[in-house]
């Protein structure tokens, strides 16, 4: 966990977090993560759902 937090800290300083940022929410520190684009459904999903 320490290594992960150190990586986040380094990324925030370098600006390489992919949009993750530290903000405030209701006056408290908050980690903000951007929404991801919708993924394409796998080819097999329709066949599995039809069973």
Rosetta silent file (secondary structure, phi, psi, omega in degrees, C-alpha in Angstrom):
SEQUENCE: XXXXXXXXXXXXXXXXXXXXXXXXXXXXXXXXXXXXXXXXXXXXXXXXXXX
SCORE:     score description
SCORE:     0.000 S_00000001
   1 L     0.000  -38.161  179.628    0.000    0.000    0.000 S_00000001
   2 H   -61.209  -44.365 -179.794    2.880    2.328    0.787 S_00000001
   3 H   -62.900  -39.674  178.967    4.378    1.814   -2.687 S_00000001
   4 H   -64.455  -42.680  178.827    0.985    2.497   -4.301 S_00000001
   5 H   -68.917  -35.710  176.148    0.501    5.732   -2.384 S_00000001
   6 H   -64.949  -39.076  176.911    4.048    6.825   -3.190 S_00000001
   7 H   -64.115  -40.970  177.137    3.297    6.179   -6.879 S_00000001
   8 H   -63.552  -45.124  179.444    0.115    8.255   -6.661 S_00000001
   9 H   -59.182  -45.803  179.888    1.998   11.063   -4.935 S_00000001
  10 H   -63.349  -43.135  179.546    4.710   11.002   -7.616 S_00000001
  11 H   -64.511  -37.927  177.932    2.077   10.938  -10.380 S_00000001
  12 H   -64.697  -39.249  179.285    0.200   13.911   -8.917 S_00000001
  13 H   -67.942  -42.506 -177.006    3.424   15.924   -8.843 S_00000001
  14 H   -79.878  -18.282 -177.359    4.375   14.898  -12.411 S_00000001
  15 L    78.757   26.932 -176.881    0.830   15.273  -13.759 S_00000001
  16 L  -113.323   36.962 -176.393    0.765   11.696  -15.078 S_00000001
  17 L   -95.554   -0.105  179.598   -2.275   10.353  -13.222 S_00000001
  18 L    71.055   27.704  178.166   -4.645   10.225  -16.201 S_00000001
  19 L   102.791   -8.447  176.154   -7.036   12.779  -14.711 S_00000001
  20 L   -70.990  134.056  179.888   -6.978   11.583  -11.098 S_00000001
  21 E  -147.520  161.311  177.324   -6.678   14.579   -8.793 S_00000001
  22 E   -97.715  123.839  179.823   -7.024   15.569   -5.168 S_00000001
  23 E  -128.003 -166.520  174.274   -9.932   17.955   -4.548 S_00000001
  24 E  -123.910  141.683  176.428  -12.174   18.898   -1.623 S_00000001
  25 E  -135.478  120.419 -176.175  -15.693   17.661   -1.025 S_00000001
  26 L    54.675   36.341  177.646  -17.706   19.155    1.812 S_00000001
  27 L    80.345    1.025 -178.756  -14.462   20.677    3.070 S_00000001
  28 E  -110.903  150.445  176.018  -12.657   17.332    3.260 S_00000001
  29 E   -60.009  141.843 -175.349   -9.874   15.984    0.992 S_00000001
  30 E  -144.617  137.324  175.709  -11.275   13.855   -1.827 S_00000001
  31 E   -93.775  119.434 -178.144   -9.697   11.761   -4.596 S_00000001
  32 E  -101.465  126.461 -179.578  -11.455   12.519   -7.886 S_00000001
  33 L  -118.546  127.729 -179.059  -11.326    9.873  -10.649 S_00000001
  34 L   -67.146  151.062  177.168  -12.626   10.676  -14.167 S_00000001
  35 L   -69.454  143.666  178.583  -15.425    8.565  -15.613 S_00000001
  36 L   -88.772  152.937  174.159  -14.352    5.918  -18.099 S_00000001
  37 L   -69.405  151.581  179.014  -15.789    5.567  -21.597 S_00000001
  38 L   -66.273  135.964  178.693  -18.253    2.719  -22.078 S_00000001
  39 L   -84.961  152.450  176.787  -16.572   -0.497  -23.236 S_00000001
  40 L   -73.493  138.371  178.281  -17.741   -2.473  -26.257 S_00000001
  41 L   -64.592  139.761  176.441  -19.628   -5.657  -25.327 S_00000001
  42 L   -62.444  152.283 -177.227  -17.624   -8.844  -25.895 S_00000001
  43 L   -59.110  -36.728 -175.006  -18.667  -10.918  -28.941 S_00000001
  44 L   -79.884  -10.504 -173.577  -19.787  -13.878  -26.793 S_00000001
  45 H   -61.358  -42.846 -179.939  -22.002  -11.859  -24.446 S_00000001
  46 H   -61.992  -43.256 -179.829  -25.135  -12.063  -26.626 S_00000001
  47 H   -64.205  -38.828  179.572  -24.793  -15.850  -26.980 S_00000001
  48 H   -67.677  -40.836 -178.997  -24.369  -16.250  -23.232 S_00000001
  49 H   -68.263  -30.241 -178.343  -27.394  -14.067  -22.481 S_00000001
  50 H   -73.578  -15.752 -177.619  -29.582  -16.023  -24.942 S_00000001
  51 L   -70.286    0.000    0.000  -29.093  -19.324  -23.082 S_00000001
